[in-house]
Amino acid sequence: MREGLDHWPFILASYVLAIGGTLLLVAQSWLVMKRAEARRERSRHR
């Protein structure tokens, strides 16, 4: 008799990590972009 390993928890965990990491990267990039735009606007008005 062969015991089977349920792969779905690992598959779901990998999707959660990949999607979560992508969303965090997008959010961080957006925040850095907004700060850079604000810094550019401040330097234009001086």
C-alpha positions in Angstrom: 0.0 0.0 0.0 1.2 3.4 -0.9 0.6 6.6 1.1 -0.1 9.6 -1.0 1.0 13.1 -0.1 -1.6 15.8 -0.6 0.1 18.4 -2.8 -2.6 21.0 -2.7 -1.5 22.8 0.5 1.9 23.3 -1.0 0.5 24.5 -4.3 -1.8 27.0 -2.5 1.0 28.2 -0.3 3.2 28.9 -3.4 0.4 30.8 -5.0 -0.2 32.8 -1.9 3.5 33.7 -1.6 3.8 34.5 -5.3 0.7 36.7 -5.4 1.4 38.3 -2.0 5.0 39.1 -3.0 3.9 40.6 -6.3 1.4 42.8 -4.5 3.9 43.9 -2.0 6.4 44.8 -4.7 3.8 46.7 -6.6 2.7 48.6 -3.5 6.3 49.5 -2.6 7.1 50.6 -6.1 4.0 52.8 -6.2 4.9 54.5 -2.9 8.5 55.1 -4.1 7.1 56.6 -7.3 4.8 58.9 -5.5 7.6 60.1 -3.2 9.8 60.8 -6.3 7.0 62.7 -8.1 6.5 64.8 -5.0 10.2 65.5 -4.7 10.3 66.5 -8.4 7.4 68.9 -8.0 9.1 70.5 -4.9 12.3 71.0 -6.9 10.4 72.6 -9.8 8.8 75.3 -7.7 12.0 76.5 -6.1 
